[in-house]
Amino acid sequence: MKTNTALIMAAALALGASSTFAAGKSCDELKTKIAAHLDAKNVTGYTLDIVDTDKVGDAKVVGSCEGGAKKITYAKK
């Protein structure tokens, strides 16, 4: 479990570093890219959801799109 958590954190940090660039991407495009990164790291049993920024709550944000109006959240199944 710690391995998956470390991989998720590494992916989130890598994606966060490019958040300014990603903010201009479509949400579906960015969600696909994040899923590809997680799949490449053999992360399984997760969901990615596109939500309005004000609806994030306590969810783990792994991406931002539509100029920051929406966030992509990660959750374990």
C-alpha positions, 0 to 999 in steps of 0.5 A: 500500500505504501508503494502505491501511495508513493507512486500516486504522490510522485505522479501528482507532484509531476503533474502539479509541476506542469499545472500552468500548462495543464490549465489550458487543456481540456478536462478529458484530455488531461484526465486521459493523460493522468490515467496513462501516468497512473497506469504506467506506474501499475496503479490499479483500483482508482477513479478519476473524476472531473469536478467543479473547483468549489465541489472538491471538498476533501478529495485529492486533486491531481489536475486542473483544467478549463482555466482552473474552473475544474479539478480532476480528483483521485480516489481509491476504489 
